[in-house]
């Protein structure tokens, strides 16, 4: 299945056809799709009018440097701030991270969005793309935050997606622009990077997003289209039974698989359930590439659909929301190392 990007703030005629395509299971929104809260809510409603059922609408609303919708929404602090607070007040930091997940999810659910791809449970070890998107460099600390954040999202009624499996934080390269190679052996990766994922799975996270990173001591191909990482490690060894998303196949690190069809085939054949095609310029070719595949049953994605759609005005007026927003605003005033 594919999750696709669209170009603008309303649907173009051809995008109606894309959304109706049987192998398309969702749309992912970006800043280019945002003008205001009311406009995005209307866009979500427009998408729902074209394709109902278990069709998904997603976004990356992590906070910090990755927050697609800003004006009219809470300025969400970067996750690294929670890691800094942890050294001073571990219990308070974990509680505030849970509140971050709860508030973020509520704001997105109120728009009609099902999923924010969160939390990032990569280790904070200097990766150019991850940076302050990560909680901490210590796997045990990140594991505690992963569980807390998943709890917060679940309390709001949103499924959680752990990213980027099996761990993107321990390499330097930004996979949007470069190939990334992690030379460590499996036992080191298992002991360090997989630890937070295991904690997130124990907290019943419903989905995982793969990393466009190669681990040549473990498998020859990047993790996103590695049968070993997806089938042997994620499914068999870690017993994960949820939905597996690829990262965006338009990123530079995905080009090693070949052209668009080759990339999609490689990811799906390796065990990904959903392939992200974020660039609208690639969508028509991507849909053509999967035309002969049998679409998954809509029920396969039912666990990812929004469980609650809060009323925006009631959300803003609630004591929990007001208190949480104030706590996050105070944290945002602190510096990020």
C-alpha positions in Angstrom: 0.0 0.0 0.0 1.0 3.6 -0.5 0.6 6.8 1.6 1.0 9.8 -0.7 1.7 13.5 -0.5 -0.5 16.1 -2.2 0.6 19.4 -3.6 -1.5 22.2 -2.1 -4.1 23.4 0.3 -7.0 21.9 -1.5 -7.2 18.8 -3.7 -6.4 19.1 -7.4 -8.6 17.1 -9.8 -6.0 14.4 -10.4 -5.5 14.0 -6.6 -9.1 12.9 -6.3 -8.2 10.0 -8.6 -5.0 9.3 -6.6 -6.9 9.0 -3.4 -9.5 6.7 -4.9 -6.7 4.3 -6.2 -7.1 0.9 -4.4 -3.5 0.7 -3.5 -3.5 4.1 -1.8 -4.4 3.9 1.9 -3.6 7.4 3.1 -2.4 10.9 2.7 0.5 12.6 4.5 0.3 16.4 5.0 3.1 18.9 5.1 3.6 22.6 5.7 2.9 23.2 2.0 -0.7 22.0 2.8 -1.2 24.4 5.7 -2.6 27.9 5.8 -4.7 27.9 8.9 -6.4 25.5 11.3 -9.7 25.9 9.6 -8.2 25.4 6.2 -6.5 22.1 7.2 -9.7 20.8 8.9 -11.5 21.6 5.6 -8.8 19.8 3.6 -9.2 16.7 5.8 -12.9 16.8 5.4 -12.4 17.1 1.6 -10.1 14.0 1.6 -12.7 12.1 3.7 -15.4 13.0 1.2 -13.4 11.4 -1.6 -12.4 8.3 0.3 -13.9 7.1 3.5 -13.6 3.8 5.3 -10.3 3.2 7.1 -8.4 5.8 4.9 -5.7 7.5 6.9 -4.6 11.1 7.1 -1.1 11.6 8.7 1.4 14.3 9.5 4.8 14.8 11.2 3.9 17.0 14.2 6.8 16.0 16.5 7.6 19.4 17.9 10.9 21.4 17.8 12.3 21.5 14.2 9.6 19.1 12.8 6.2 20.7 13.4 4.3 21.0 10.1 1.4 23.1 11.5 2.5 26.1 13.7 0.3 29.2 13.6 -2.7 28.6 15.8 -1.2 25.5 17.5 0.9 25.0 20.5 4.6 25.6 19.9 5.8 22.1 20.9 9.2 21.9 22.4 11.9 19.6 20.9 12.2 16.2 22.5 15.8 16.9 23.6 14.5 19.4 26.2 12.8 16.5 28.0 16.1 14.7 28.1 17.8 17.7 29.6 15.1 18.0 32.2 15.5 14.3 33.0 18.9 14.9 34.6 17.3 17.3 37.1 13.8 15.8 37.6 13.4 12.4 36.0 9.8 11.8 37.0 8.8 15.3 36.1 10.4 15.0 32.7 8.7 11.8 31.9 5.3 13.1 33.0 5.8 16.2 30.8 6.8 14.1 27.8 3.6 12.1 28.3 1.6 15.4 28.4 3.4 16.5 25.2 2.2 13.4 23.4 -1.3 13.9 24.8 -1.6 17.5 23.7 0.0 17.1 20.3 -2.3 14.2 19.6 -5.4 16.1 20.7 -4.6 19.0 18.5 -4.1 16.8 15.4 -7.2 14.7 16.2 -9.3 17.8 16.4 -8.4 18.5 12.8 -9.6 15.2 11.6 -6.0 13.7 11.3 -5.5 10.1 12.4 -1.7 9.9 12.9 1.2 12.1 13.8 4.3 9.9 13.1 5.7 10.0 16.6 7.6 9.5 18.8 11.1 9.6 17.5 13.0 7.0 19.6 16.4 7.3 17.9 19.3 8.0 20.2 20.7 11.5 20.4 24.2 10.9 19.1 24.8 13.7 16.6 22.9 12.6 13.5 22.3 15.5 11.2 18.6 14.7 10.6 17.7 13.6 14.1 19.6 16.0 16.4 17.3 17.6 18.9 14.4 15.5 17.7 15.8 12.7 20.0 15.2 12.6 23.7 18.6 11.5 24.9 21.8 9.5 24.1 21.2 6.8 26.8 19.1 3.9 25.5 17.5 3.3 28.9 16.4 6.9 29.2 15.0 6.9 25.7 13.2 3.7 26.5 11.5 5.4 29.5 10.5 8.4 27.3 9.2 6.1 24.5 6.8 4.4 26.9 5.7 7.7 28.4 5.1 9.3 25.1 3.1 6.4 23.7 0.9 6.5 26.9 0.2 10.2 26.2 -0.8 9.6 22.6 -3.0 6.6 23.6 -4.7 8.6 26.3 -5.7 11.2 23.6 -7.0 8.4 21.3 -4.1 8.4 18.7 -2.0 5.4 17.6 1.8 5.7 18.1 4.5 5.2 15.4 8.0 4.5 16.7 10.8 5.7 14.3 13.2 5.1 12.8 13.8 1.3 13.1 16.3 -0.1 14.0 17.8 3.2 14.9 19.0 6.3 13.0 20.7 8.3 15.7 24.1 6.6 15.7 25.2 7.6 12.2 26.1 11.2 11.1 24.5 11.3 7.6 21.1 12.9 6.9 19.3 10.3 4.7 17.3 13.1 3.0 20.5 13.9 1.1 23.0 11.1 1.6 23.4 7.4 2.0 23.9 6.4 5.6 26.0 3.5 6.8 26.2 2.2 10.3 29.1 -0.2 10.7 28.3 -1.6 14.1 27.5 -5.3 14.7 24.1 -6.6 15.6 24.7 -7.2 19.2 25.7 -3.5 19.8 22.6 -2.3 17.9 20.4 -4.7 19.8 21.8 -3.6 23.2 21.6 0.1 22.4 19.3 1.2 19.6 16.7 -1.5 19.8 16.1 -1.0 23.5 13.8 2.0 23.1 11.8 0.2 20.4 11.3 -2.8 22.7 9.9 -0.4 25.4 7.6 1.2 22.9 6.3 -2.1 21.7 5.7 -3.1 25.3 3.6 0.1 25.6 1.6 -1.2 22.6 2.7 1.2 19.9 0.7 0.3 16.8 3.2 1.1 14.1 6.9 1.6 13.3 8.7 3.5 10.6 11.9 2.1 9.1 15.2 3.9 8.7 16.9 4.4 5.3 20.2 3.3 6.9 22.4 0.4 5.9 24.0 -1.8 8.6 26.4 -3.9 6.5 27.6 -6.1 9.4 23.9 -7.2 9.7 22.3 -7.2 6.3 23.4 -6.0 2.8 20.5 -3.6 2.0 19.2 -0.6 3.9 16.8 -1.5 6.7 13.7 -0.2 4.9 13.9 -2.9 2.3 15.7 -5.5 4.3 13.9 -8.8 4.8 16.3 -9.6 7.7 15.5 -6.4 9.6 11.7 -6.5 8.9 10.9 -10.2 9.0 13.6 -11.7 11.1 14.3 -9.0 13.6 11.2 -6.9 13.9 8.5 -9.5 13.3 10.1 -12.8 14.5 12.6 -11.7 17.1 10.8 -8.7 18.6 7.3 -10.1 17.9 6.0 -6.8 16.5 2.5 -7.4 14.9 1.6 -3.8 14.0 1.9 -1.8 10.8 5.3 -1.2 9.2 5.9 2.1 7.3 8.8 2.8 5.0 10.4 6.3 5.3 9.8 8.5 2.2 11.1 6.8 -0.9 11.9 10.2 -2.4 14.8 10.6 0.0 18.3 10.3 -1.4 19.1 7.3 0.8 16.3 5.3 -0.9 17.8 5.7 -4.4 20.0 2.7 -3.9 17.1 0.4 -4.7 16.7 1.9 -8.2 13.8 3.8 -9.8 10.4 4.4 -8.2 8.9 1.0 -9.1 12.1 -0.8 -7.9 12.1 1.2 -4.6 8.4 0.4 -4.0 8.8 -3.3 -4.9 11.8 -3.7 -2.7 10.1 -2.2 0.4 6.9 -4.1 -0.1 8.6 -7.4 -0.9 10.8 -7.0 2.2 7.8 -6.7 4.5 6.7 -3.0 4.6 3.0 -2.7 4.8 2.9 1.0 3.7 5.4 2.9 1.5 5.5 6.7 1.9 5.6 8.6 -1.4 5.7 12.2 -0.1 6.6 14.1 -3.3 3.5 14.7 -5.4 5.6 14.6 -8.5 6.3 10.9 -7.8 2.7 9.8 -7.0 1.3 9.0 -10.4 4.4 6.9 -11.2 4.1 5.2 -7.9 0.4 4.3 -8.3 1.2 2.9 -11.8 4.0 0.8 -10.3 1.6 -1.0 -7.9 -1.3 -1.4 -10.3 -1.0 -5.2 -10.4 -0.6 -5.7 -6.7 -3.5 -6.8 -4.5 -4.5 -4.1 -2.0 -4.6 -4.9 1.7 -7.9 -5.1 3.4 -9.0 -1.8 4.9 -9.3 -3.6 8.2 -5.5 -3.9 8.3 -5.2 -0.3 9.2 -8.2 0.1 11.5 -6.0 0.3 14.6 -4.4 3.4 13.2 -7.6 5.4 12.7 -8.4 8.2 15.2 -10.3 6.8 18.1 -11.5 10.3 19.3 -12.2 13.5 17.4 -12.2 16.2 20.1 -14.0 19.5 19.7 -11.5 22.3 19.2 -13.2 24.9 21.3 -13.8 22.5 24.2 -10.2 21.3 24.0 -8.9 24.9 24.3 -11.1 25.5 27.3 -10.2 22.3 29.2 -8.2 22.6 32.4 -5.9 19.8 31.3 -5.1 21.5 28.0 -4.5 24.9 29.6 -2.2 23.4 32.3 -0.3 21.2 29.8 0.2 24.1 27.4 1.6 26.2 30.2 4.0 23.5 31.3 5.3 23.0 27.7 5.7 26.7 27.2 7.9 26.9 30.3 10.0 24.1 29.1 10.4 25.7 25.6 12.2 28.6 27.3 15.1 26.3 28.2 18.0 25.9 25.9 18.7 22.7 23.9 22.3 21.4 23.9 
